[in-house]
Amino acid sequence: MLNGAQRRDSKVPWQVTHEALEAHARRRAALDFEEGGLLLAARRAEVHRHFGYGSFTEYVERLLGYAPRVTHDKLRVAEALEGLPKLARELEEGTLK
């Protein structure tokens, strides 16, 4: 959502909208990074067992609505980022280009 200052800016509307989308993409990247870490921690802690789920995948599907393949991919990326600290930091900060 564009605030009042953005609407009064001398930039043309498409530029303001583009910048708002860029900011949104940075926030989303940071949230994706956080979610990956949380999913990895939850799997390692076997959280699903404490709630009676038969598998971690079932737990995530019911909690977040992710298909098994999505869960697998998010975990794979989170695990890879553990060994790539610079890339992980850029993703977390939303500065990844």
Secondary structure, 3 states (H helix, E strand, C coil): CCCHHHHHCCCCHHHHHHHHHHHHHHHHHHHHHHHHHHHHHHHHCCHHHHCCCCCHHHHHHHHHCCCHHHHHHHHHHHHHHHCCHHHHHHHHHCCCC
